[in-house]
Amino acid sequence: MHARRLILYVRSGCSLCEDMRDDLALFRDELRFELDIVDIDRDPALRAKHDVRVPVLEYANREVCNYFLDPVALRSALAAE
């Protein structure tokens, strides 16, 4: 089984981004996923797409949630695999 990869789009100095990263760590062992953290300010296209909506959590090219971690949406997204 391949590792399920989530992408968390963030920007430096964003406290909501730090909170979501920390909250996701609580679910990593239970839901068995890998987390890639991407700073949107390093890519103009990502900055234009997400800008003030960070943090944005994606799985399988679909948005799971933004601003705050939604555990129900996270479990649902991973269960739909």
C-alpha positions as CSV (number, residue, x, y, z in Angstrom):
1,M,0.0,0.0,0.0
2,H,1.4,3.4,-1.0
3,A,1.6,6.1,1.6
4,R,-1.3,8.5,1.6
5,R,0.1,12.0,1.1
6,L,-1.6,15.2,2.3
7,I,-0.4,18.6,1.2
8,L,-0.6,21.5,3.6
9,Y,-0.3,24.9,1.9
10,V,1.1,27.4,4.4
11,R,3.0,30.7,4.6
12,S,5.7,31.8,7.0
13,G,4.5,33.5,10.1
14,C,0.9,32.2,9.8
15,S,-0.3,31.0,13.3
16,L,-3.3,29.2,11.8
17,C,-0.9,27.3,9.6
18,E,1.2,26.3,12.6
19,D,-2.0,25.3,14.4
20,M,-3.2,23.1,11.6
21,R,0.2,21.4,11.2
22,D,0.2,20.7,15.0
23,D,-3.4,19.4,14.9
24,L,-2.6,17.1,11.9
25,A,0.2,15.5,13.9
26,L,-2.4,14.2,16.4
27,F,-4.0,12.2,13.6
28,R,-0.9,10.9,11.8
29,D,-0.6,7.6,13.5
30,E,-4.3,6.9,13.6
31,L,-5.0,7.7,9.9
32,R,-1.6,6.8,8.6
33,F,-0.6,9.5,6.2
34,E,2.4,11.5,5.1
35,L,2.3,15.3,5.2
36,D,4.0,17.6,2.7
37,I,4.2,21.2,3.8
38,V,4.4,23.7,0.9
39,D,5.1,27.4,1.5
40,I,2.9,29.3,-1.0
41,D,5.2,32.3,-1.0
42,R,7.8,30.3,-2.9
43,D,5.6,29.8,-5.9
44,P,3.7,32.8,-7.5
45,A,1.0,30.4,-8.9
46,L,0.3,28.9,-5.5
47,R,0.4,32.4,-3.9
48,A,-2.2,33.6,-6.4
49,K,-4.4,30.5,-5.9
50,H,-4.4,30.3,-2.1
51,D,-3.1,33.8,-0.9
52,V,-5.2,34.7,2.2
53,R,-7.0,31.3,2.4
54,V,-4.0,29.5,4.1
55,P,-3.7,27.1,5.6
56,V,-5.3,24.8,2.9
57,L,-5.2,21.1,3.3
58,E,-5.5,18.9,0.2
59,Y,-5.6,15.2,-0.5
60,A,-5.7,13.6,-4.0
61,N,-5.9,17.1,-5.6
62,R,-9.0,17.9,-3.6
63,E,-9.4,20.5,-0.9
64,V,-10.2,18.9,2.5
65,C,-10.4,22.1,4.6
66,N,-8.9,25.5,5.1
67,Y,-8.2,27.8,8.0
68,F,-8.9,25.1,10.7
69,L,-8.5,21.4,10.6
70,D,-11.9,19.6,10.1
71,P,-11.4,16.1,11.5
72,V,-14.6,14.9,10.0
73,A,-13.6,16.1,6.5
74,L,-10.1,14.6,7.0
75,R,-11.5,11.2,7.9
76,S,-14.0,11.3,5.1
77,A,-11.4,12.2,2.5
78,L,-9.1,9.4,3.6
79,A,-11.9,6.9,3.8
80,A,-13.1,7.7,0.3
81,E,-9.9,6.2,-1.2
